[in-house]
Amino acid sequence: GTEFDRLFLKYMIQHHQGAVTMVQTLINTDGAAQDEQAFRLSTDINVDQITEIERMKMMLNKIESQSE
């Protein structure tokens, strides 16, 4: 039900944030992601995960506002 959806979104946001943290750590490490394919993959992951986080936050906000 609604509580499952809320918890699922909450924990998936945290999960995706972990991917963003890993990619940002990689990009900020000297000498890392110098390979063009690795850099492109890491930046694509970063953009995709941030997009998904924002989408899930909107969904979570909608669920939470409906339960008030």
Predicted model as a PDB file, atoms N, CA, C, CB and O in Angstrom, pLDDT in the B-factor column:
MODEL        1                                                                  
ATOM      1  N   GLY A   1       0.805  -1.182   0.000  1.00 92.00           N  
ATOM      2  CA  GLY A   1       0.000   0.000   0.000  1.00 92.00           C  
ATOM      3  C   GLY A   1       0.862   1.266   0.000  1.00 92.00           C  
ATOM      4  O   GLY A   1       2.012   1.274  -0.441  1.00 92.00           O  
ATOM      5  N   THR A   2       0.274   2.289   0.496  1.00 93.00           N  
ATOM      6  CA  THR A   2       0.922   3.600   0.504  1.00 93.00           C  
ATOM      7  C   THR A   2       2.197   3.603   1.334  1.00 93.00           C  
ATOM      8  CB  THR A   2      -0.034   4.650   1.034  1.00 93.00           C  
ATOM      9  O   THR A   2       3.194   4.204   0.936  1.00 93.00           O  
ATOM     10  N   GLU A   3       2.173   2.937   2.482  1.00 95.00           N  
ATOM     11  CA  GLU A   3       3.371   2.913   3.334  1.00 95.00           C  
ATOM     12  C   GLU A   3       4.517   2.189   2.635  1.00 95.00           C  
ATOM     13  CB  GLU A   3       3.062   2.233   4.684  1.00 95.00           C  
ATOM     14  O   GLU A   3       5.669   2.610   2.742  1.00 95.00           O  
ATOM     15  N   PHE A   4       4.217   1.118   1.930  1.00 97.00           N  
ATOM     16  CA  PHE A   4       5.252   0.421   1.158  1.00 97.00           C  
ATOM     17  C   PHE A   4       5.845   1.358   0.110  1.00 97.00           C  
ATOM     18  CB  PHE A   4       4.671  -0.847   0.480  1.00 97.00           C  
ATOM     19  O   PHE A   4       7.065   1.450  -0.028  1.00 97.00           O  
ATOM     20  N   ASP A   5       4.984   2.050  -0.625  1.00 96.00           N  
ATOM     21  CA  ASP A   5       5.449   2.982  -1.663  1.00 96.00           C  
ATOM     22  C   ASP A   5       6.339   4.063  -1.067  1.00 96.00           C  
ATOM     23  CB  ASP A   5       4.254   3.626  -2.383  1.00 96.00           C  
ATOM     24  O   ASP A   5       7.374   4.410  -1.636  1.00 96.00           O  
ATOM     25  N   ARG A   6       5.932   4.592   0.078  1.00 96.00           N  
ATOM     26  CA  ARG A   6       6.706   5.644   0.738  1.00 96.00           C  
ATOM     27  C   ARG A   6       8.090   5.126   1.131  1.00 96.00           C  
ATOM     28  CB  ARG A   6       5.958   6.166   1.982  1.00 96.00           C  
ATOM     29  O   ARG A   6       9.102   5.769   0.854  1.00 96.00           O  
ATOM     30  N   LEU A   7       8.125   3.965   1.774  1.00 97.00           N  
ATOM     31  CA  LEU A   7       9.409   3.397   2.191  1.00 97.00           C  
ATOM     32  C   LEU A   7      10.276   3.003   0.997  1.00 97.00           C  
ATOM     33  CB  LEU A   7       9.179   2.184   3.082  1.00 97.00           C  
ATOM     34  O   LEU A   7      11.490   3.203   1.009  1.00 97.00           O  
ATOM     35  N   PHE A   8       9.646   2.445  -0.026  1.00 98.00           N  
ATOM     36  CA  PHE A   8      10.387   2.061  -1.224  1.00 98.00           C  
ATOM     37  C   PHE A   8      11.082   3.283  -1.825  1.00 98.00           C  
ATOM     38  CB  PHE A   8       9.444   1.407  -2.263  1.00 98.00           C  
ATOM     39  O   PHE A   8      12.272   3.238  -2.138  1.00 98.00           O  
ATOM     40  N   LEU A   9      10.338   4.364  -1.981  1.00 98.00           N  
ATOM     41  CA  LEU A   9      10.911   5.582  -2.560  1.00 98.00           C  
ATOM     42  C   LEU A   9      12.009   6.154  -1.662  1.00 98.00           C  
ATOM     43  CB  LEU A   9       9.813   6.635  -2.786  1.00 98.00           C  
ATOM     44  O   LEU A   9      13.060   6.575  -2.145  1.00 98.00           O  
ATOM     45  N   LYS A  10      11.758   6.164  -0.370  1.00 98.00           N  
ATOM     46  CA  LYS A  10      12.750   6.687   0.577  1.00 98.00           C  
ATOM     47  C   LYS A  10      14.076   5.939   0.436  1.00 98.00           C  
ATOM     48  CB  LYS A  10      12.227   6.576   2.027  1.00 98.00           C  
ATOM     49  O   LYS A  10      15.137   6.557   0.348  1.00 98.00           O  
ATOM     50  N   TYR A  11      14.011   4.618   0.416  1.00 98.00           N  
ATOM     51  CA  TYR A  11      15.243   3.832   0.357  1.00 98.00           C  
ATOM     52  C   TYR A  11      15.856   3.801  -1.042  1.00 98.00           C  
ATOM     53  CB  TYR A  11      14.973   2.420   0.821  1.00 98.00           C  
ATOM     54  O   TYR A  11      17.075   3.685  -1.172  1.00 98.00           O  
ATOM     55  N   MET A  12      15.052   3.900  -2.070  1.00 98.00           N  
ATOM     56  CA  MET A  12      15.606   3.971  -3.423  1.00 98.00           C  
ATOM     57  C   MET A  12      16.318   5.302  -3.651  1.00 98.00           C  
ATOM     58  CB  MET A  12      14.496   3.780  -4.469  1.00 98.00           C  
ATOM     59  O   MET A  12      17.324   5.354  -4.359  1.00 98.00           O  
ATOM     60  N   ILE A  13      15.808   6.367  -3.060  1.00 98.00           N  
ATOM     61  CA  ILE A  13      16.496   7.655  -3.135  1.00 98.00           C  
ATOM     62  C   ILE A  13      17.872   7.523  -2.504  1.00 98.00           C  
ATOM     63  CB  ILE A  13      15.676   8.771  -2.434  1.00 98.00           C  
ATOM     64  O   ILE A  13      18.861   7.993  -3.067  1.00 98.00           O  
ATOM     65  N   GLN A  14      17.943   6.887  -1.338  1.00 98.00           N  
ATOM     66  CA  GLN A  14      19.236   6.681  -0.675  1.00 98.00           C  
ATOM     67  C   GLN A  14      20.153   5.816  -1.537  1.00 98.00           C  
ATOM     68  CB  GLN A  14      19.038   6.028   0.709  1.00 98.00           C  
ATOM     69  O   GLN A  14      21.348   6.092  -1.643  1.00 98.00           O  
ATOM     70  N   HIS A  15      19.608   4.790  -2.142  1.00 97.00           N  
ATOM     71  CA  HIS A  15      20.376   3.889  -3.007  1.00 97.00           C  
ATOM     72  C   HIS A  15      20.972   4.646  -4.190  1.00 97.00           C  
ATOM     73  CB  HIS A  15      19.488   2.739  -3.511  1.00 97.00           C  
ATOM     74  O   HIS A  15      22.158   4.504  -4.489  1.00 97.00           O  
ATOM     75  N   HIS A  16      20.161   5.437  -4.852  1.00 98.00           N  
ATOM     76  CA  HIS A  16      20.625   6.218  -6.004  1.00 98.00           C  
ATOM     77  C   HIS A  16      21.633   7.284  -5.577  1.00 98.00           C  
ATOM     78  CB  HIS A  16      19.434   6.877  -6.719  1.00 98.00           C  
ATOM     79  O   HIS A  16      22.579   7.581  -6.306  1.00 98.00           O  
ATOM     80  N   GLN A  17      21.423   7.855  -4.390  1.00 98.00           N  
ATOM     81  CA  GLN A  17      22.370   8.841  -3.879  1.00 98.00           C  
ATOM     82  C   GLN A  17      23.742   8.196  -3.663  1.00 98.00           C  
ATOM     83  CB  GLN A  17      21.849   9.461  -2.560  1.00 98.00           C  
ATOM     84  O   GLN A  17      24.772   8.844  -3.849  1.00 98.00           O  
ATOM     85  N   GLY A  18      23.753   6.933  -3.274  1.00 97.00           N  
ATOM     86  CA  GLY A  18      25.015   6.209  -3.135  1.00 97.00           C  
ATOM     87  C   GLY A  18      25.762   6.134  -4.457  1.00 97.00           C  
ATOM     88  O   GLY A  18      26.984   6.280  -4.488  1.00 97.00           O  
ATOM     89  N   ALA A  19      25.046   5.911  -5.536  1.00 96.00           N  
ATOM     90  CA  ALA A  19      25.677   5.870  -6.861  1.00 96.00           C  
ATOM     91  C   ALA A  19      26.247   7.242  -7.223  1.00 96.00           C  
ATOM     92  CB  ALA A  19      24.659   5.413  -7.936  1.00 96.00           C  
ATOM     93  O   ALA A  19      27.338   7.333  -7.786  1.00 96.00           O  
ATOM     94  N   VAL A  20      25.515   8.303  -6.903  1.00 97.00           N  
ATOM     95  CA  VAL A  20      25.998   9.660  -7.185  1.00 97.00           C  
ATOM     96  C   VAL A  20      27.275   9.925  -6.385  1.00 97.00           C  
ATOM     97  CB  VAL A  20      24.905  10.722  -6.842  1.00 97.00           C  
ATOM     98  O   VAL A  20      28.234  10.488  -6.913  1.00 97.00           O  
ATOM     99  N   THR A  21      27.287   9.525  -5.131  1.00 96.00           N  
ATOM    100  CA  THR A  21      28.469   9.714  -4.287  1.00 96.00           C  
ATOM    101  C   THR A  21      29.663   8.961  -4.855  1.00 96.00           C  
ATOM    102  CB  THR A  21      28.188   9.249  -2.851  1.00 96.00           C  
ATOM    103  O   THR A  21      30.771   9.496  -4.897  1.00 96.00           O  
ATOM    104  N   MET A  22      29.446   7.725  -5.294  1.00 94.00           N  
ATOM    105  CA  MET A  22      30.552   6.941  -5.862  1.00 94.00           C  
ATOM    106  C   MET A  22      31.106   7.591  -7.123  1.00 94.00           C  
ATOM    107  CB  MET A  22      30.089   5.514  -6.174  1.00 94.00           C  
ATOM    108  O   MET A  22      32.322   7.683  -7.296  1.00 94.00           O  
ATOM    109  N   VAL A  23      30.227   8.036  -7.992  1.00 94.00           N  
ATOM    110  CA  VAL A  23      30.672   8.652  -9.241  1.00 94.00           C  
ATOM    111  C   VAL A  23      31.402   9.962  -8.961  1.00 94.00           C  
ATOM    112  CB  VAL A  23      29.476   8.897 -10.179  1.00 94.00           C  
ATOM    113  O   VAL A  23      32.432  10.242  -9.573  1.00 94.00           O  
ATOM    114  N   GLN A  24      30.876  10.758  -8.047  1.00 92.00           N  
ATOM    115  CA  GLN A  24      31.533  12.025  -7.733  1.00 92.00           C  
ATOM    116  C   GLN A  24      32.905  11.788  -7.108  1.00 92.00           C  
ATOM    117  CB  GLN A  24      30.659  12.860  -6.787  1.00 92.00           C  
ATOM    118  O   GLN A  24      33.844  12.539  -7.373  1.00 92.00           O  
ATOM    119  N   THR A  25      33.028  10.758  -6.289  1.00 92.00           N  
ATOM    120  CA  THR A  25      34.322  10.403  -5.718  1.00 92.00           C  
ATOM    121  C   THR A  25      35.289  10.013  -6.826  1.00 92.00           C  
ATOM    122  CB  THR A  25      34.174   9.254  -4.701  1.00 92.00           C  
ATOM    123  O   THR A  25      36.447  10.431  -6.816  1.00 92.00           O  
ATOM    124  N   LEU A  26      34.826   9.219  -7.775  1.00 89.00           N  
ATOM    125  CA  LEU A  26      35.663   8.815  -8.900  1.00 89.00           C  
ATOM    126  C   LEU A  26      36.118  10.024  -9.699  1.00 89.00           C  
ATOM    127  CB  LEU A  26      34.912   7.840  -9.803  1.00 89.00           C  
ATOM    128  O   LEU A  26      37.307  10.173  -9.983  1.00 89.00           O  
ATOM    129  N   ILE A  27      35.187  10.878 -10.059  1.00 86.00           N  
ATOM    130  CA  ILE A  27      35.503  12.039 -10.892  1.00 86.00           C  
ATOM    131  C   ILE A  27      36.463  12.984 -10.166  1.00 86.00           C  
ATOM    132  CB  ILE A  27      34.214  12.787 -11.283  1.00 86.00           C  
ATOM    133  O   ILE A  27      37.325  13.595 -10.797  1.00 86.00           O  
ATOM    134  N   ASN A  28      36.320  13.108  -8.852  1.00 88.00           N  
ATOM    135  CA  ASN A  28      37.159  14.024  -8.079  1.00 88.00           C  
ATOM    136  C   ASN A  28      38.511  13.443  -7.688  1.00 88.00           C  
ATOM    137  CB  ASN A  28      36.435  14.440  -6.846  1.00 88.00           C  
ATOM    138  O   ASN A  28      39.319  14.134  -7.068  1.00 88.00           O  
ATOM    139  N   THR A  29      38.772  12.179  -8.041  1.00 89.00           N  
ATOM    140  CA  THR A  29      40.039  11.538  -7.719  1.00 89.00           C  
ATOM    141  C   THR A  29      41.023  11.792  -8.849  1.00 89.00           C  
ATOM    142  CB  THR A  29      39.851  10.018  -7.481  1.00 89.00           C  
ATOM    143  O   THR A  29      40.743  11.499 -10.011  1.00 89.00           O  
ATOM    144  N   ASP A  30      42.174  12.337  -8.496  1.00 88.00           N  
ATOM    145  CA  ASP A  30      43.202  12.620  -9.506  1.00 88.00           C  
ATOM    146  C   ASP A  30      43.548  11.358 -10.287  1.00 88.00           C  
ATOM    147  CB  ASP A  30      44.468  13.198  -8.844  1.00 88.00           C  
ATOM    148  O   ASP A  30      43.830  10.312  -9.702  1.00 88.00           O  
ATOM    149  N   GLY A  31      43.525  11.463 -11.585  1.00 85.00           N  
ATOM    150  CA  GLY A  31      43.903  10.365 -12.458  1.00 85.00           C  
ATOM    151  C   GLY A  31      42.801   9.371 -12.760  1.00 85.00           C  
ATOM    152  O   GLY A  31      42.963   8.509 -13.623  1.00 85.00           O  
ATOM    153  N   ALA A  32      41.684   9.480 -12.062  1.00 83.00           N  
ATOM    154  CA  ALA A  32      40.579   8.541 -12.286  1.00 83.00           C  
ATOM    155  C   ALA A  32      39.715   9.029 -13.446  1.00 83.00           C  
ATOM    156  CB  ALA A  32      39.720   8.378 -11.000  1.00 83.00           C  
ATOM    157  O   ALA A  32      39.651  10.228 -13.719  1.00 83.00           O  
ATOM    158  N   ALA A  33      39.072   8.122 -14.105  1.00 75.00           N  
ATOM    159  CA  ALA A  33      38.134   8.406 -15.198  1.00 75.00           C  
ATOM    160  C   ALA A  33      38.790   9.200 -16.327  1.00 75.00           C  
ATOM    161  CB  ALA A  33      36.927   9.173 -14.666  1.00 75.00           C  
ATOM    162  O   ALA A  33      38.130  10.000 -16.990  1.00 75.00           O  
ATOM    163  N   GLN A  34      40.085   8.980 -16.547  1.00 82.00           N  
ATOM    164  CA  GLN A  34      40.749   9.660 -17.652  1.00 82.00           C  
ATOM    165  C   GLN A  34      40.414   9.018 -18.991  1.00 82.00           C  
ATOM    166  CB  GLN A  34      42.251   9.660 -17.440  1.00 82.00           C  
ATOM    167  O   GLN A  34      40.436   9.674 -20.032  1.00 82.00           O  
ATOM    168  N   ASP A  35      40.108   7.743 -18.951  1.00 83.00           N  
ATOM    169  CA  ASP A  35      39.678   7.043 -20.152  1.00 83.00           C  
ATOM    170  C   ASP A  35      38.345   7.645 -20.604  1.00 83.00           C  
ATOM    171  CB  ASP A  35      39.549   5.500 -19.895  1.00 83.00           C  
ATOM    172  O   ASP A  35      37.440   7.836 -19.792  1.00 83.00           O  
ATOM    173  N   GLU A  36      38.230   7.939 -21.882  1.00 86.00           N  
ATOM    174  CA  GLU A  36      37.024   8.601 -22.388  1.00 86.00           C  
ATOM    175  C   GLU A  36      35.763   7.807 -22.098  1.00 86.00           C  
ATOM    176  CB  GLU A  36      37.142   8.831 -23.878  1.00 86.00           C  
ATOM    177  O   GLU A  36      34.751   8.381 -21.699  1.00 86.00           O  
ATOM    178  N   GLN A  37      35.808   6.490 -22.292  1.00 89.00           N  
ATOM    179  CA  GLN A  37      34.615   5.672 -22.042  1.00 89.00           C  
ATOM    180  C   GLN A  37      34.252   5.660 -20.565  1.00 89.00           C  
ATOM    181  CB  GLN A  37      34.836   4.240 -22.533  1.00 89.00           C  
ATOM    182  O   GLN A  37      33.074   5.733 -20.215  1.00 89.00           O  
ATOM    183  N   ALA A  38      35.250   5.570 -19.697  1.00 85.00           N  
ATOM    184  CA  ALA A  38      34.982   5.581 -18.254  1.00 85.00           C  
ATOM    185  C   ALA A  38      34.398   6.923 -17.827  1.00 85.00           C  
ATOM    186  CB  ALA A  38      36.271   5.286 -17.460  1.00 85.00           C  
ATOM    187  O   ALA A  38      33.467   6.977 -17.024  1.00 85.00           O  
ATOM    188  N   PHE A  39      34.953   8.003 -18.372  1.00 87.00           N  
ATOM    189  CA  PHE A  39      34.448   9.330 -18.032  1.00 87.00           C  
ATOM    190  C   PHE A  39      33.014   9.492 -18.518  1.00 87.00           C  
ATOM    191  CB  PHE A  39      35.344  10.422 -18.637  1.00 87.00           C  
ATOM    192  O   PHE A  39      32.156   9.983 -17.784  1.00 87.00           O  
ATOM    193  N   ARG A  40      32.758   9.083 -19.748  1.00 91.00           N  
ATOM    194  CA  ARG A  40      31.406   9.209 -20.303  1.00 91.00           C  
ATOM    195  C   ARG A  40      30.410   8.371 -19.498  1.00 91.00           C  
ATOM    196  CB  ARG A  40      31.388   8.778 -21.787  1.00 91.00           C  
ATOM    197  O   ARG A  40      29.310   8.830 -19.192  1.00 91.00           O  
ATOM    198  N   LEU A  41      30.800   7.149 -19.161  1.00 91.00           N  
ATOM    199  CA  LEU A  41      29.919   6.289 -18.366  1.00 91.00           C  
ATOM    200  C   LEU A  41      29.637   6.916 -17.004  1.00 91.00           C  
ATOM    201  CB  LEU A  41      30.545   4.894 -18.188  1.00 91.00           C  
ATOM    202  O   LEU A  41      28.491   6.949 -16.556  1.00 91.00           O  
ATOM    203  N   SER A  42      30.673   7.409 -16.353  1.00 91.00           N  
ATOM    204  CA  SER A  42      30.476   7.968 -15.017  1.00 91.00           C  
ATOM    205  C   SER A  42      29.620   9.238 -15.052  1.00 91.00           C  
ATOM    206  CB  SER A  42      31.826   8.269 -14.373  1.00 91.00           C  
ATOM    207  O   SER A  42      28.785   9.437 -14.170  1.00 91.00           O  
ATOM    208  N   THR A  43      29.812  10.080 -16.036  1.00 91.00           N  
ATOM    209  CA  THR A  43      28.985  11.285 -16.119  1.00 91.00           C  
ATOM    210  C   THR A  43      27.543  10.946 -16.506  1.00 91.00           C  
ATOM    211  CB  THR A  43      29.582  12.269 -17.133  1.00 91.00           C  
ATOM    212  O   THR A  43      26.607  11.589 -16.030  1.00 91.00           O  
ATOM    213  N   ASP A  44      27.360   9.946 -17.360  1.00 95.00           N  
ATOM    214  CA  ASP A  44      25.998   9.504 -17.699  1.00 95.00           C  
ATOM    215  C   ASP A  44      25.285   8.952 -16.463  1.00 95.00           C  
ATOM    216  CB  ASP A  44      26.037   8.431 -18.815  1.00 95.00           C  
ATOM    217  O   ASP A  44      24.119   9.261 -16.217  1.00 95.00           O  
ATOM    218  N   ILE A  45      25.999   8.134 -15.695  1.00 95.00           N  
ATOM    219  CA  ILE A  45      25.419   7.585 -14.467  1.00 95.00           C  
ATOM    220  C   ILE A  45      25.031   8.721 -13.532  1.00 95.00           C  
ATOM    221  CB  ILE A  45      26.412   6.620 -13.766  1.00 95.00           C  
ATOM    222  O   ILE A  45      23.946   8.707 -12.951  1.00 95.00           O  
ATOM    223  N   ASN A  46      25.907   9.697 -13.386  1.00 95.00           N  
ATOM    224  CA  ASN A  46      25.642  10.822 -12.498  1.00 95.00           C  
ATOM    225  C   ASN A  46      24.360  11.550 -12.900  1.00 95.00           C  
ATOM    226  CB  ASN A  46      26.824  11.792 -12.505  1.00 95.00           C  
ATOM    227  O   ASN A  46      23.494  11.794 -12.060  1.00 95.00           O  
ATOM    228  N   VAL A  47      24.240  11.891 -14.167  1.00 96.00           N  
ATOM    229  CA  VAL A  47      23.051  12.606 -14.647  1.00 96.00           C  
ATOM    230  C   VAL A  47      21.798  11.747 -14.488  1.00 96.00           C  
ATOM    231  CB  VAL A  47      23.226  13.016 -16.124  1.00 96.00           C  
ATOM    232  O   VAL A  47      20.768  12.230 -14.018  1.00 96.00           O  
ATOM    233  N   ASP A  48      21.886  10.481 -14.878  1.00 97.00           N  
ATOM    234  CA  ASP A  48      20.721   9.591 -14.785  1.00 97.00           C  
ATOM    235  C   ASP A  48      20.253   9.427 -13.343  1.00 97.00           C  
ATOM    236  CB  ASP A  48      21.052   8.222 -15.379  1.00 97.00           C  
ATOM    237  O   ASP A  48      19.055   9.479 -13.065  1.00 97.00           O  
ATOM    238  N   GLN A  49      21.197   9.228 -12.431  1.00 97.00           N  
ATOM    239  CA  GLN A  49      20.829   9.014 -11.038  1.00 97.00           C  
ATOM    240  C   GLN A  49      20.231  10.280 -10.419  1.00 97.00           C  
ATOM    241  CB  GLN A  49      22.047   8.561 -10.234  1.00 97.00           C  
ATOM    242  O   GLN A  49      19.254  10.200  -9.675  1.00 97.00           O  
ATOM    243  N   ILE A  50      20.802  11.427 -10.715  1.00 98.00           N  
ATOM    244  CA  ILE A  50      20.254  12.681 -10.194  1.00 98.00           C  
ATOM    245  C   ILE A  50      18.843  12.902 -10.721  1.00 98.00           C  
ATOM    246  CB  ILE A  50      21.157  13.870 -10.572  1.00 98.00           C  
ATOM    247  O   ILE A  50      17.965  13.343  -9.980  1.00 98.00           O  
ATOM    248  N   THR A  51      18.622  12.599 -11.993  1.00 98.00           N  
ATOM    249  CA  THR A  51      17.292  12.719 -12.589  1.00 98.00           C  
ATOM    250  C   THR A  51      16.300  11.801 -11.884  1.00 98.00           C  
ATOM    251  CB  THR A  51      17.342  12.392 -14.090  1.00 98.00           C  
ATOM    252  O   THR A  51      15.187  12.210 -11.554  1.00 98.00           O  
ATOM    253  N   GLU A  52      16.711  10.562 -11.657  1.00 98.00           N  
ATOM    254  CA  GLU A  52      15.831   9.602 -10.977  1.00 98.00           C  
ATOM    255  C   GLU A  52      15.551  10.028  -9.535  1.00 98.00           C  
ATOM    256  CB  GLU A  52      16.457   8.197 -10.996  1.00 98.00           C  
ATOM    257  O   GLU A  52      14.427   9.886  -9.053  1.00 98.00           O  
ATOM    258  N   ILE A  53      16.555  10.544  -8.854  1.00 98.00           N  
ATOM    259  CA  ILE A  53      16.359  11.005  -7.481  1.00 98.00           C  
ATOM    260  C   ILE A  53      15.309  12.111  -7.455  1.00 98.00           C  
ATOM    261  CB  ILE A  53      17.694  11.505  -6.871  1.00 98.00           C  
ATOM    262  O   ILE A  53      14.405  12.092  -6.620  1.00 98.00           O  
ATOM    263  N   GLU A  54      15.426  13.057  -8.351  1.00 98.00           N  
ATOM    264  CA  GLU A  54      14.453  14.150  -8.379  1.00 98.00           C  
ATOM    265  C   GLU A  54      13.055  13.638  -8.695  1.00 98.00           C  
ATOM    266  CB  GLU A  54      14.866  15.204  -9.403  1.00 98.00           C  
ATOM    267  O   GLU A  54      12.079  14.104  -8.107  1.00 98.00           O  
ATOM    268  N   ARG A  55      12.948  12.693  -9.609  1.00 98.00           N  
ATOM    269  CA  ARG A  55      11.645  12.116  -9.955  1.00 98.00           C  
ATOM    270  C   ARG A  55      11.041  11.394  -8.739  1.00 98.00           C  
ATOM    271  CB  ARG A  55      11.785  11.135 -11.154  1.00 98.00           C  
ATOM    272  O   ARG A  55       9.854  11.535  -8.447  1.00 98.00           O  
ATOM    273  N   MET A  56      11.869  10.630  -8.050  1.00 98.00           N  
ATOM    274  CA  MET A  56      11.375   9.893  -6.881  1.00 98.00           C  
ATOM    275  C   MET A  56      11.026  10.840  -5.737  1.00 98.00           C  
ATOM    276  CB  MET A  56      12.421   8.871  -6.412  1.00 98.00           C  
ATOM    277  O   MET A  56      10.083  10.571  -4.992  1.00 98.00           O  
ATOM    278  N   LYS A  57      11.756  11.935  -5.578  1.00 98.00           N  
ATOM    279  CA  LYS A  57      11.418  12.917  -4.548  1.00 98.00           C  
ATOM    280  C   LYS A  57      10.052  13.534  -4.824  1.00 98.00           C  
ATOM    281  CB  LYS A  57      12.492  14.014  -4.474  1.00 98.00           C  
ATOM    282  O   LYS A  57       9.268  13.748  -3.899  1.00 98.00           O  
ATOM    283  N   MET A  58       9.767  13.819  -6.078  1.00 98.00           N  
ATOM    284  CA  MET A  58       8.443  14.357  -6.423  1.00 98.00           C  
ATOM    285  C   MET A  58       7.348  13.344  -6.105  1.00 98.00           C  
ATOM    286  CB  MET A  58       8.386  14.745  -7.917  1.00 98.00           C  
ATOM    287  O   MET A  58       6.297  13.704  -5.574  1.00 98.00           O  
ATOM    288  N   MET A  59       7.598  12.076  -6.431  1.00 97.00           N  
ATOM    289  CA  MET A  59       6.622  11.033  -6.131  1.00 97.00           C  
ATOM    290  C   MET A  59       6.419  10.913  -4.627  1.00 97.00           C  
ATOM    291  CB  MET A  59       7.070   9.684  -6.719  1.00 97.00           C  
ATOM    292  O   MET A  59       5.287  10.802  -4.157  1.00 97.00           O  
ATOM    293  N   LEU A  60       7.513  10.935  -3.872  1.00 97.00           N  
ATOM    294  CA  LEU A  60       7.441  10.826  -2.418  1.00 97.00           C  
ATOM    295  C   LEU A  60       6.692  12.017  -1.827  1.00 97.00           C  
ATOM    296  CB  LEU A  60       8.853  10.729  -1.814  1.00 97.00           C  
ATOM    297  O   LEU A  60       5.855  11.851  -0.940  1.00 97.00           O  
ATOM    298  N   ASN A  61       6.991  13.207  -2.317  1.00 97.00           N  
ATOM    299  CA  ASN A  61       6.275  14.392  -1.824  1.00 97.00           C  
ATOM    300  C   ASN A  61       4.774  14.296  -2.085  1.00 97.00           C  
ATOM    301  CB  ASN A  61       6.833  15.657  -2.479  1.00 97.00           C  
ATOM    302  O   ASN A  61       3.966  14.711  -1.254  1.00 97.00           O  
ATOM    303  N   LYS A  62       4.410  13.752  -3.235  1.00 96.00           N  
ATOM    304  CA  LYS A  62       2.996  13.590  -3.568  1.00 96.00           C  
ATOM    305  C   LYS A  62       2.329  12.613  -2.595  1.00 96.00           C  
ATOM    306  CB  LYS A  62       2.835  13.094  -5.026  1.00 96.00           C  
ATOM    307  O   LYS A  62       1.233  12.872  -2.099  1.00 96.00           O  
ATOM    308  N   ILE A  63       2.994  11.500  -2.329  1.00 95.00           N  
ATOM    309  CA  ILE A  63       2.452  10.511  -1.394  1.00 95.00           C  
ATOM    310  C   ILE A  63       2.305  11.123  -0.009  1.00 95.00           C  
ATOM    311  CB  ILE A  63       3.355   9.260  -1.334  1.00 95.00           C  
ATOM    312  O   ILE A  63       1.280  10.947   0.650  1.00 95.00           O  
ATOM    313  N   GLU A  64       3.328  11.837   0.427  1.00 94.00           N  
ATOM    314  CA  GLU A  64       3.298  12.411   1.770  1.00 94.00           C  
ATOM    315  C   GLU A  64       2.267  13.516   1.893  1.00 94.00           C  
ATOM    316  CB  GLU A  64       4.662  12.945   2.142  1.00 94.00           C  
ATOM    317  O   GLU A  64       1.658  13.670   2.952  1.00 94.00           O  
ATOM    318  N   SER A  65       2.058  14.284   0.841  1.00 94.00           N  
ATOM    319  CA  SER A  65       1.059  15.351   0.904  1.00 94.00           C  
ATOM    320  C   SER A  65      -0.360  14.796   0.886  1.00 94.00           C  
ATOM    321  CB  SER A  65       1.249  16.321  -0.257  1.00 94.00           C  
ATOM    322  O   SER A  65      -1.274  15.407   1.440  1.00 94.00           O  
ATOM    323  N   GLN A  66      -0.551  13.641   0.252  1.00 92.00           N  
ATOM    324  CA  GLN A  66      -1.880  13.016   0.216  1.00 92.00           C  
ATOM    325  C   GLN A  66      -2.247  12.389   1.554  1.00 92.00           C  
ATOM    326  CB  GLN A  66      -1.936  11.956  -0.879  1.00 92.00           C  
ATOM    327  O   GLN A  66      -3.426  12.226   1.870  1.00 92.00           O  
ATOM    328  N   SER A  67      -1.222  12.036   2.345  1.00 82.00           N  
ATOM    329  CA  SER A  67      -1.503  11.369   3.623  1.00 82.00           C  
ATOM    330  C   SER A  67      -1.702  12.367   4.755  1.00 82.00           C  
ATOM    331  CB  SER A  67      -0.373  10.413   3.977  1.00 82.00           C  
ATOM    332  O   SER A  67      -1.985  11.966   5.884  1.00 82.00           O  
ATOM    333  N   GLU A  68      -1.559  13.665   4.474  1.00 74.00           N  
ATOM    334  CA  GLU A  68      -1.738  14.682   5.526  1.00 74.00           C  
ATOM    335  C   GLU A  68      -3.184  15.013   5.733  1.00 74.00           C  
ATOM    336  CB  GLU A  68      -0.978  15.945   5.189  1.00 74.00           C  
ATOM    337  O   GLU A  68      -3.511  15.846   6.578  1.00 74.00           O  
TER     338      GLU A  68                                                      
ENDMDL                                                                          
END                                                                             
